[in-house]
Amino acid sequence: MSTEIYSCREGQELKQGKLDYSDIDDRETAEIDAKRRCKLDPTIKKVAYYKVAADGEFRLFFSYTNPHCRPAPKAKPAGGALVARKPTPKKTPTPKPGLLARLKKSIGLK
């Protein structure tokens, strides 16, 4: 018989939480493990232990609600703080000299 351990955060359903497997089979060990999990990750709101039988049946044998739960931090954008910048103005290329200017240059006149 194995044990499924569900850990969920505030506002999250138990079945949507993190799933771990273990061989914990008594309430005392489950309580110690639940307190350890909540101490390592204070954003965990609830931990539930289900025994899973060989035929696929499961039943809840221990549940722990963290009294010192802290809200999970909000995710920040990947690029840090994005600041809108003005685009740099494009430089206009200098126009090619006209026919007269090229002729004067070739002759050596200014």
Steps between C-alpha positions, in 0.01 A plus 500: 500500500643839407406849608417801283582839653329810362637845595302807395530875541243759604204509259607180323299179498666201663509292180666792314786509748835325489485121513766288674515130578626350822483189718364685806231282655408650839352828619789596731761476225266683260456785748877536548552494123224758441649742753844453343361574152323815623816617675709453183240673281286746703274566198342152538149534643390137523660155483288184461608134518309231311563126527480331160405131491613251234155510334523880449276597791626784719394654827604806698678409822653834602460867411694800635421871456793737548405765759802716404438501124642795305365601159708391202699784339365636174693406187705783354534560126797318345683817390479679833340842503426599143525872433355647183771683310469739210638355179816667380437727204627361170776696333429605145780397264690780332377543142730408213660798331335612179649491151649852517660433838661181371631678188648783707664246731650306211643821350627615837279803549338575828 
